[in-house]
């Protein structure tokens, strides 16, 4: 079907596809195009949006665009890197900012015109950048700024060119959808796109790709694979879709049984369970690197699929493998031309990528985000509790159990000076007068300025329980200290003593311990998730303690809609005290921490 379209030029930003998602949410069809797409090819679009990206416009291999785009007479909207690039190419000046911005900032709007029309004079926006525009290009006027960033919003009304340093496409930017909606009005584009239309068009695509073959679908019981299961069955019929759930030994307590029952109750008949827990745990023995763990788990899924197919005597020429992959899995694995790899998702390991290129994999949801998948599930008639089930990572607890091997060098480092500097800075910049900080000798994955980081968390000990002050402290630390990408608050355990590592891997004992602790937390949170708008609640086991032989637990409840950005949930302290007290009853645990980190700069999962 023909649609009037908006082009999103992809400069490698983590949110490039999210921009396209938001445009579709506003009823307009959008397409992702490479940043070097020629101006001639872009003539057919009603508007062009430049995405963010992980590089500096001055970097040797930085992606640029065809400058003739600016001569097409088509509205252009630059976001983050795209904003900087437009200014740079049209004669403005961009420099490395003195203060990096990750997370919330307040936009002070001075000129509510063009795409900024009808916006509040002050609103919260979401930042993730290091460079900044210090001199706008000729013809541009400043529309707004933040405390740390002048020229946060620029416009040229005559040419319909707009640029913002923040990210309007993420839900954390209060007026973001209004800006995008205003841009579509400027483009005078027809709004004829819907999720119902996606279903119709995707079913036709599935039938075309599958032909007379069948699909062997890996199912977890989560919303993504369940919706993929339902869509494939709608297109092909239940007899041509074989659903297999793998018990990896890394699931939460009783999760396999519960997921199997809920799928069968929802009407999925062709579902089978394979217990491969021994194989997965044996493959992870002695492995501590998070990327290596993810790759091992991803490849094990494929190996298990091949083994089961052989046991069932399935002819590989008659079957394609199906996955419930959604777009964040692809973009965080560095799946677009200029994107940085944040972490390898289990459904994006090299082996699977080769199978995709060979045409042996079908992923009907690969262009969607979580909120779209939920919408699709509802349209397909799946039960509400299934569609709104909390997300759980494919690698399961394998990425919530941090491991340390005997060669780890972090144990030899001295973090005392860094911890003291952070402590001094917080006492002078925030209301945490009593704070004590410990930089922990482990690393976790983060995303800052669209780049992957692998840096230390800092643990704060304070009696100040003001969420606003703690949020400001977290942002201040991660913006100021490059060695740190995550801030956690001690809510159980003593401050005295040096924090040391415990060398360990993903053993069955540690899995069982985390399963019990996770079950304890989920039981206490039963009925409370919706109250705090918690989208996901990872519970993480870290091999760090100031008590010899013990470990610590990190609680990571977050608020999000599409997983590309997230903010930490602010739970009542009475409930947190109760949760912490119950966890501290486990003799293996010395501390309970609460993750105060937004995404960015910290990813939702620690690994």
C-alpha positions as CSV (number, residue, x, y, z in Angstrom):
1,X,0.0,0.0,0.0
2,X,1.2,3.5,-0.8
3,X,1.8,5.8,2.2
4,X,3.1,9.4,2.3
5,X,6.3,8.9,4.3
6,X,8.8,10.5,6.7
7,X,12.5,9.5,6.3
8,X,14.6,9.0,9.4
9,X,18.3,9.1,8.6
10,X,20.2,6.8,10.8
11,X,23.5,8.1,12.2
12,X,23.9,5.2,14.6
13,X,21.8,6.6,17.4
14,X,20.3,4.2,19.9
15,X,16.9,5.9,19.4
16,X,16.9,6.1,15.6
17,X,14.3,3.5,15.2
18,X,12.3,4.9,18.2
19,X,11.9,8.1,16.2
20,X,10.3,6.0,13.4
21,X,8.1,4.3,16.0
22,X,6.9,7.6,17.4
23,X,6.1,8.9,13.9
24,X,4.0,5.8,13.2
25,X,2.3,6.3,16.6
26,X,1.2,9.6,15.2
27,X,-0.4,7.9,12.2
28,X,2.3,8.5,9.6
29,X,4.4,5.8,7.9
30,X,8.1,6.2,8.4
31,X,11.2,4.5,7.1
32,X,14.8,4.2,8.4
33,X,17.4,5.2,5.8
34,X,21.2,5.1,5.9
35,X,22.7,8.5,6.6
36,X,24.4,8.6,3.2
37,X,21.2,8.2,1.3
38,X,21.3,10.6,-1.7
39,X,19.2,13.7,-1.8
40,X,17.7,12.5,-5.0
41,X,16.3,9.3,-3.3
42,X,14.9,11.5,-0.5
43,X,12.8,13.7,-2.8
44,X,9.8,11.4,-2.3
45,X,9.5,11.9,1.4
46,X,7.4,14.6,3.0
47,X,9.9,15.3,5.8
48,X,13.4,14.2,6.9
49,X,14.6,13.6,10.5
50,X,18.3,13.3,11.4
51,X,18.8,10.8,14.3
52,X,21.3,10.9,17.1
53,X,24.6,9.1,17.0
54,X,27.6,8.0,19.1
55,X,30.3,10.1,17.3
56,X,31.5,13.7,17.1
57,X,30.8,15.6,13.9
58,X,34.5,16.2,13.7
59,X,35.6,12.6,14.1
60,X,37.5,11.0,11.2
61,X,34.8,8.4,10.3
62,X,31.8,10.4,11.5
63,X,28.7,9.7,9.4
64,X,27.6,12.7,7.4
65,X,24.7,13.2,4.9
66,X,24.3,14.6,1.4
67,X,24.3,18.4,1.7
68,X,21.9,18.7,-1.2
69,X,19.2,17.6,1.3
70,X,19.0,21.1,2.5
71,X,18.2,22.3,-1.1
72,X,15.1,20.0,-1.5
73,X,12.6,22.4,0.1
74,X,11.6,19.6,2.5
75,X,11.3,20.2,6.3
76,X,14.3,18.8,8.2
77,X,14.4,18.0,12.0
78,X,17.8,17.3,13.6
79,X,18.0,15.5,16.9
80,X,21.1,15.3,19.2
81,X,24.0,14.4,16.8
82,X,21.6,15.2,13.9
83,X,21.1,18.7,15.4
84,X,24.9,19.2,15.7
85,X,25.5,17.9,12.2
86,X,22.9,20.2,10.6
87,X,24.5,23.2,12.3
88,X,28.0,22.0,11.4
89,X,27.2,21.5,7.7
90,X,25.3,24.8,7.4
91,X,28.0,26.9,9.0
92,X,27.6,26.7,12.7
93,X,30.1,25.6,15.3
94,X,30.1,22.5,17.5
95,X,32.5,21.8,20.4
96,X,33.0,19.2,23.1
97,X,30.8,20.4,26.0
98,X,32.4,21.2,29.4
99,X,29.6,19.3,31.1
100,X,28.2,16.1,29.7
101,X,24.4,15.6,30.0
102,X,22.8,12.2,30.6
103,X,19.3,12.0,31.8
104,X,16.8,14.8,32.8
105,X,17.3,18.5,32.1
106,X,14.9,21.5,32.1
107,X,14.3,23.2,28.8
108,X,13.5,26.9,29.1
109,X,11.6,27.8,25.9
110,X,12.0,31.4,24.7
111,X,10.5,31.2,21.2
112,X,7.3,29.0,20.9
113,X,7.2,28.9,17.1
114,X,7.2,26.2,14.4
115,X,7.6,22.8,16.0
116,X,7.9,24.5,19.4
117,X,4.5,26.1,19.1
118,X,2.1,25.4,22.0
119,X,4.8,24.0,24.3
120,X,5.2,24.9,27.9
121,X,7.8,27.6,28.7
122,X,9.6,25.1,31.0
123,X,9.5,21.3,30.6
124,X,11.7,18.3,31.3
125,X,13.7,16.8,28.5
126,X,16.0,13.8,28.1
127,X,19.6,14.4,27.3
128,X,22.4,12.1,26.2
129,X,25.3,14.0,24.8
130,X,28.9,15.3,25.2
131,X,29.3,17.8,22.3
132,X,27.2,21.0,22.0
133,X,26.4,23.7,19.5
134,X,28.0,27.0,20.6
135,X,27.3,29.1,17.5
136,X,24.2,28.5,15.4
137,X,24.4,28.4,11.6
138,X,23.3,31.5,9.6
139,X,19.5,31.8,9.5
140,X,18.9,29.9,12.8
141,X,17.4,31.4,16.0
142,X,17.6,30.0,19.5
143,X,14.2,28.7,20.7
144,X,15.3,27.4,24.1
145,X,18.2,26.3,26.4
146,X,19.0,24.3,29.5
147,X,21.2,25.3,32.4
148,X,24.2,23.4,30.9
149,X,23.4,23.7,27.2
150,X,22.7,26.8,25.2
151,X,21.2,26.3,21.8
152,X,19.3,23.3,23.0
153,X,16.6,24.2,20.5
154,X,17.1,26.0,17.2
155,X,14.9,26.9,14.2
156,X,14.9,28.5,10.7
157,X,11.2,29.1,9.9
158,X,11.9,30.2,6.3
159,X,13.5,26.8,5.4
160,X,11.5,24.7,7.9
161,X,14.7,23.5,9.5
162,X,14.7,22.6,13.2
163,X,17.1,21.1,15.7
164,X,17.1,20.0,19.3
165,X,20.0,18.7,21.5
166,X,17.7,16.5,23.6
167,X,15.6,13.5,22.5
168,X,11.9,14.3,21.9
169,X,11.3,10.7,20.8
170,X,11.7,9.2,24.3
171,X,8.8,9.2,26.8
172,X,10.8,11.0,29.4
173,X,10.7,14.2,27.3
174,X,7.4,15.7,28.5
175,X,6.6,17.7,25.3
176,X,8.4,15.3,22.9
177,X,5.4,13.9,21.1
178,X,3.9,17.4,20.7
179,X,7.1,18.5,19.0
180,X,7.0,15.5,16.6
181,X,3.3,16.1,16.0
182,X,4.1,19.7,15.2
183,X,6.8,18.6,12.8
184,X,4.3,16.4,10.9
185,X,2.0,19.3,10.6
186,X,4.8,21.4,9.2
187,X,5.4,18.6,6.7
188,X,1.7,18.5,5.7
189,X,1.8,14.7,5.5
190,X,-1.2,12.3,5.5
191,X,-1.8,10.3,8.6
192,X,-2.9,6.9,7.3
193,X,-0.8,4.4,9.3
194,X,-2.1,2.1,12.1
195,X,-1.2,-1.2,14.0
196,X,-4.2,-2.8,12.3
197,X,-2.6,-2.1,9.0
198,X,0.7,-3.5,10.2
199,X,-1.1,-6.8,11.0
200,X,-2.6,-7.0,7.5
201,X,0.7,-6.2,5.8
202,X,2.9,-8.4,8.1
203,X,0.6,-11.4,7.6
204,X,1.1,-11.0,3.8
205,X,4.9,-10.7,4.3
206,X,4.9,-13.9,6.5
207,X,3.0,-15.9,3.9
208,X,5.3,-14.6,1.2
209,X,8.5,-15.5,3.1
210,X,7.4,-18.9,4.5
211,X,5.8,-20.2,1.4
212,X,4.9,-23.9,2.1
213,X,7.4,-24.3,4.9
214,X,6.8,-24.4,8.7
215,X,8.2,-22.4,11.6
216,X,10.1,-23.7,14.6
217,X,9.6,-20.9,17.2
218,X,11.6,-20.4,20.4
219,X,9.1,-19.3,23.0
220,X,9.8,-18.0,26.5
221,X,6.3,-17.1,27.7
222,X,7.2,-13.4,27.6
223,X,5.2,-10.9,25.6
224,X,7.5,-10.8,22.6
225,X,7.7,-14.5,21.7
226,X,4.0,-15.0,22.7
227,X,2.8,-12.2,20.3
228,X,5.1,-13.6,17.6
229,X,3.5,-17.0,18.2
230,X,0.0,-15.6,17.9
231,X,0.9,-13.6,14.7
232,X,2.5,-16.6,13.0
233,X,-0.4,-18.8,13.9
234,X,-2.8,-16.3,12.5
235,X,-0.9,-16.2,9.2
236,X,0.0,-19.9,8.9
237,X,-2.3,-21.9,11.2
238,X,-1.4,-23.7,14.4
239,X,-0.3,-26.9,12.7
240,X,2.5,-25.1,10.9
241,X,4.0,-23.3,13.9
242,X,6.0,-25.5,16.4
243,X,6.6,-23.6,19.7
244,X,9.5,-24.8,21.9
245,X,10.2,-23.5,25.4
246,X,13.7,-24.1,26.7
247,X,14.3,-24.6,30.4
248,X,17.8,-23.1,30.6
249,X,18.1,-23.4,34.4
250,X,18.3,-19.6,34.4
251,X,14.6,-18.8,34.8
252,X,12.9,-17.5,37.8
253,X,11.4,-19.7,40.5
254,X,8.7,-22.0,38.9
255,X,8.7,-19.8,35.8
256,X,8.8,-22.6,33.2
257,X,5.7,-24.3,34.7
258,X,3.8,-21.0,35.0
259,X,4.7,-19.9,31.4
260,X,3.7,-23.2,30.0
261,X,0.3,-23.2,31.7
262,X,-0.5,-19.6,30.7
263,X,0.4,-20.3,27.0
264,X,-1.8,-23.5,27.0
265,X,-4.6,-21.6,28.7
266,X,-4.4,-19.0,26.0
267,X,-5.0,-21.6,23.4
268,X,-1.5,-22.5,22.1
269,X,-1.6,-26.2,21.4
270,X,1.6,-26.9,19.5
271,X,3.9,-26.1,22.5
272,X,6.7,-28.3,23.8
273,X,9.2,-27.9,26.7
274,X,12.8,-29.0,26.6
275,X,14.8,-29.2,29.9
276,X,18.4,-28.2,29.0
277,X,19.4,-26.7,32.3
278,X,22.5,-28.9,32.7
279,X,23.7,-28.0,29.2
280,X,23.4,-24.3,29.8
281,X,25.0,-24.2,33.2
282,X,27.9,-26.4,32.1
283,X,28.5,-24.1,29.2
284,X,28.7,-21.1,31.5
285,X,31.2,-22.7,34.0
286,X,34.2,-20.4,34.6
287,X,32.9,-17.6,32.4
288,X,32.7,-14.1,33.8
289,X,32.7,-11.7,30.9
290,X,29.1,-10.5,30.2
291,X,29.5,-10.4,26.5
292,X,30.9,-13.9,26.5
293,X,28.0,-15.1,28.7
294,X,25.4,-13.6,26.3
295,X,27.1,-15.2,23.3
296,X,27.3,-18.6,24.9
297,X,23.6,-18.5,25.9
298,X,22.6,-17.3,22.4
299,X,24.5,-20.1,20.7
300,X,23.1,-22.7,23.2
301,X,19.6,-21.8,22.2
302,X,20.4,-22.6,18.6
303,X,22.2,-25.8,19.5
304,X,19.2,-26.9,21.6
305,X,16.9,-26.1,18.7
306,X,19.0,-28.2,16.3
307,X,19.1,-31.1,18.9
308,X,15.3,-31.1,19.4
309,X,14.7,-30.8,15.6
310,X,16.9,-33.9,15.2
311,X,15.1,-35.8,18.0
312,X,11.8,-35.0,16.3
313,X,13.3,-35.9,12.9
314,X,12.3,-32.6,11.3
315,X,13.7,-31.9,7.8
316,X,15.6,-28.7,8.0
317,X,14.7,-27.8,4.4
318,X,11.0,-27.7,5.5
319,X,11.5,-25.4,8.5
320,X,12.5,-21.9,9.4
321,X,13.5,-20.8,12.9
322,X,11.3,-18.1,14.4
323,X,12.2,-15.6,17.1
324,X,10.3,-12.9,19.0
325,X,13.1,-10.4,18.4
326,X,12.1,-6.7,18.7
327,X,14.0,-3.7,17.6
328,X,15.9,-2.8,20.9
329,X,17.5,-6.2,20.6
330,X,18.9,-5.3,17.2
331,X,20.0,-1.7,17.9
332,X,21.7,-2.5,21.2
333,X,23.7,-5.3,19.5
334,X,25.1,-2.6,17.0
335,X,22.7,-3.8,14.4
336,X,22.7,-0.7,12.2
337,X,25.5,0.8,10.1
338,X,26.8,3.4,12.6
339,X,25.4,2.1,15.9
340,X,27.7,1.2,18.8
341,X,27.3,-2.2,20.3
342,X,25.9,-1.8,23.8
343,X,25.4,-5.6,24.5
344,X,24.9,-8.7,22.4
345,X,21.3,-9.9,22.8
346,X,21.0,-13.7,22.9
347,X,18.9,-13.6,19.7
348,X,21.6,-11.6,17.9
349,X,24.8,-13.6,18.4
350,X,27.0,-14.2,15.3
351,X,25.6,-17.7,14.7
352,X,22.0,-16.4,14.5
353,X,23.1,-13.4,12.4
354,X,24.6,-15.9,9.8
355,X,21.3,-17.8,9.8
356,X,19.4,-14.6,9.3
357,X,21.6,-13.7,6.3
358,X,21.0,-17.2,4.9
359,X,17.2,-16.7,5.0
360,X,16.7,-19.4,7.7
361,X,15.1,-17.1,10.4
362,X,11.8,-15.3,10.5
363,X,11.2,-12.5,13.0
364,X,7.8,-10.9,12.5
365,X,8.3,-8.3,15.3
366,X,11.8,-7.2,14.4
367,X,10.8,-3.7,13.5
368,X,8.6,-3.0,16.6
369,X,9.1,-1.7,20.1
370,X,7.7,-3.2,23.3
371,X,4.7,-0.8,23.4
372,X,3.8,-1.6,19.8
373,X,4.1,-5.3,20.6
374,X,1.7,-5.0,23.5
375,X,-0.7,-3.1,21.3
376,X,-0.4,-5.8,18.6
377,X,-1.0,-8.6,21.2
378,X,-4.2,-6.9,22.3
379,X,-5.4,-6.6,18.7
380,X,-4.7,-10.3,18.3
381,X,-6.9,-11.1,21.3
382,X,-4.3,-12.3,23.8
383,X,-5.2,-12.1,27.5
384,X,-4.4,-8.8,29.2
385,X,-2.2,-10.4,31.9
386,X,-0.1,-12.1,29.2
387,X,0.3,-8.9,27.1
388,X,1.3,-6.9,30.1
389,X,3.5,-9.5,31.7
390,X,6.8,-8.0,33.0
391,X,9.7,-8.3,30.6
392,X,12.4,-10.9,31.4
393,X,15.6,-11.2,29.4
394,X,16.2,-14.2,27.2
395,X,19.5,-15.0,29.0
396,X,17.4,-15.0,32.2
397,X,19.3,-14.8,35.5
398,X,22.5,-15.4,33.5
399,X,22.8,-11.7,33.1
400,X,21.6,-10.9,36.6
401,X,24.4,-13.0,38.3
402,X,27.7,-11.1,38.0
403,X,30.7,-13.3,37.9
404,X,34.4,-12.8,38.7
405,X,37.2,-15.2,37.6
406,X,40.7,-15.5,39.2
407,X,42.3,-13.3,36.6
408,X,40.1,-10.3,37.3
409,X,42.3,-7.2,37.8
410,X,39.7,-5.1,39.5
411,X,40.6,-6.6,42.9
412,X,44.0,-5.0,42.6
413,X,42.8,-1.4,42.0
414,X,42.6,1.3,44.6
415,X,39.3,3.1,44.4
416,X,39.6,5.0,47.6
417,X,40.7,8.4,46.0
418,X,37.9,8.3,43.4
419,X,35.4,7.4,46.2
420,X,36.6,10.3,48.3
421,X,36.4,12.7,45.3
422,X,32.8,11.7,44.6
423,X,31.9,12.0,48.3
424,X,33.4,15.5,48.5
425,X,31.6,16.6,45.3
426,X,28.2,15.3,46.5
427,X,28.6,17.1,49.9
428,X,29.2,20.4,48.1
429,X,26.6,20.0,45.3
430,X,23.7,18.2,46.9
431,X,21.9,17.9,50.3
432,X,23.7,14.7,51.1
433,X,25.8,16.1,54.0
434,X,26.3,12.7,55.6
435,X,27.1,10.7,52.5
436,X,29.9,8.0,52.4
437,X,30.7,6.6,48.9
438,X,32.4,3.4,47.9
439,X,33.4,2.7,44.3
440,X,32.8,-1.0,43.9
441,X,35.5,-3.2,42.2
442,X,33.1,-4.6,39.6
443,X,31.8,-3.2,36.2
444,X,28.4,-3.0,34.7
445,X,27.2,-2.1,31.2
446,X,25.9,1.4,30.4
447,X,25.0,3.5,27.5
448,X,26.2,7.1,27.4
449,X,26.0,9.4,24.4
450,X,24.9,6.4,22.3
451,X,28.1,4.5,23.2
452,X,28.6,1.4,25.3
453,X,30.4,1.9,28.6
454,X,31.7,-0.8,31.0
455,X,32.4,1.0,34.2
456,X,32.1,1.0,38.0
457,X,29.1,1.5,40.2
458,X,29.4,3.8,43.2
459,X,27.6,2.8,46.4
460,X,26.2,5.6,48.5
461,X,25.6,5.3,52.2
462,X,23.4,8.0,53.6
463,X,20.4,8.5,55.9
464,X,18.8,11.0,53.5
465,X,15.9,9.3,51.8
466,X,14.6,12.2,49.7
467,X,14.1,10.7,46.3
468,X,14.6,14.1,44.5
469,X,17.9,14.7,46.2
470,X,19.1,11.1,45.5
471,X,18.1,11.5,41.8
472,X,20.1,14.7,41.6
473,X,23.1,13.0,43.2
474,X,23.0,10.1,40.8
475,X,22.9,12.4,37.8
476,X,25.6,14.6,39.2
477,X,28.0,11.6,39.7
478,X,27.5,10.0,36.3
479,X,27.8,13.4,34.5
480,X,30.9,14.4,36.4
481,X,32.9,11.2,36.9
482,X,33.7,9.3,33.7
483,X,34.9,6.2,35.7
484,X,31.4,5.6,36.9
485,X,28.2,4.8,35.0
486,X,25.9,3.6,37.8
487,X,24.9,4.9,41.3
488,X,23.4,2.6,43.9
489,X,22.1,3.3,47.4
490,X,22.8,1.0,50.4
491,X,19.4,0.1,52.0
492,X,20.8,-2.8,54.0
493,X,24.2,-3.6,55.4
494,X,27.1,-1.9,57.2
495,X,29.3,0.8,55.7
496,X,32.5,-0.1,57.6
497,X,35.2,-2.2,55.9
498,X,36.7,-2.5,52.4
499,X,34.6,-4.0,49.7
500,X,36.2,-7.0,48.1
501,X,35.4,-9.4,45.3
502,X,34.3,-13.0,45.7
503,X,35.5,-15.1,42.7
504,X,32.6,-17.2,41.4
505,X,30.7,-18.1,38.2
506,X,27.1,-18.9,37.2
507,X,26.9,-22.0,39.4
508,X,23.6,-23.8,40.2
509,X,23.9,-22.8,43.9
510,X,24.1,-19.1,43.0
511,X,21.2,-19.5,40.6
512,X,19.1,-21.1,43.3
513,X,20.0,-18.3,45.7
514,X,19.0,-15.6,43.3
515,X,15.8,-17.5,42.4
516,X,14.8,-17.5,46.1
517,X,15.7,-13.9,46.6
518,X,13.9,-12.8,43.5
519,X,10.8,-14.8,44.6
520,X,10.9,-13.1,48.0
521,X,11.0,-9.7,46.3
522,X,8.3,-10.5,43.8
523,X,6.0,-11.8,46.6
524,X,6.4,-8.7,48.6
525,X,5.8,-6.5,45.5
526,X,2.7,-8.5,44.6
527,X,0.0,-5.9,43.8
528,X,2.4,-3.0,44.1
529,X,3.9,-2.9,40.6
530,X,1.1,-0.9,39.0
531,X,1.1,1.6,41.9
532,X,4.7,2.6,41.2
533,X,4.3,2.1,37.4
534,X,7.1,-0.5,37.5
535,X,7.7,-1.9,34.0
536,X,10.5,-4.3,35.0
537,X,12.1,-5.3,38.3
538,X,15.5,-7.0,37.9
539,X,17.1,-8.4,41.1
540,X,20.9,-8.7,40.7
541,X,23.4,-10.8,42.6
542,X,26.9,-9.2,42.7
543,X,30.0,-10.9,44.1
544,X,31.0,-7.9,46.3
545,X,30.9,-7.5,50.1
546,X,32.9,-6.1,53.0
547,X,32.3,-9.4,54.8
548,X,34.5,-12.2,53.6
549,X,32.7,-14.9,51.6
550,X,29.4,-13.0,51.2
551,X,27.7,-11.3,48.3
552,X,25.3,-8.4,47.8
553,X,22.0,-7.9,46.1
554,X,20.9,-4.9,43.9
555,X,17.3,-4.0,43.4
556,X,16.6,-2.4,40.0
557,X,12.9,-1.5,39.5
558,X,12.5,0.8,36.6
559,X,9.8,2.8,34.8
560,X,9.7,2.6,31.0
561,X,7.5,1.9,28.0
562,X,9.9,0.8,25.3
563,X,13.2,-0.1,27.0
564,X,15.3,2.4,25.2
565,X,15.0,4.9,28.1
566,X,14.1,4.2,31.7
567,X,14.0,5.9,35.1
568,X,14.4,4.2,38.5
569,X,11.2,3.7,40.4
570,X,10.6,5.5,43.7
571,X,9.1,3.0,46.1
572,X,7.9,3.9,49.5
573,X,10.6,3.5,52.1
574,X,8.4,1.4,54.4
575,X,8.0,-1.2,51.7
576,X,11.7,-1.0,50.8
577,X,12.7,-1.6,54.4
578,X,10.5,-4.7,54.5
579,X,12.1,-6.0,51.3
580,X,15.6,-5.3,52.5
581,X,15.0,-6.9,55.9
582,X,13.8,-10.1,54.2
583,X,16.7,-10.3,51.9
584,X,19.2,-9.7,54.8
585,X,17.9,-12.9,56.4
586,X,19.8,-14.9,53.7
587,X,23.1,-15.8,55.3
588,X,24.9,-15.5,52.0
589,X,24.0,-11.8,51.7
590,X,25.7,-8.9,53.5
591,X,24.2,-5.9,51.7
592,X,21.1,-4.8,49.8
593,X,21.5,-1.9,47.3
594,X,18.9,0.1,45.3
595,X,19.9,1.2,41.8
596,X,19.4,5.0,41.4
597,X,20.5,5.1,37.8
598,X,18.4,6.1,34.8
599,X,18.9,4.8,31.3
600,X,21.0,6.4,30.1
601,X,23.6,6.3,31.6
602,X,23.0,2.8,32.9
603,X,21.3,0.0,30.9
604,X,18.3,-1.7,32.5
605,X,20.2,-5.0,33.0
606,X,23.6,-4.9,34.6
607,X,25.1,-7.1,32.0
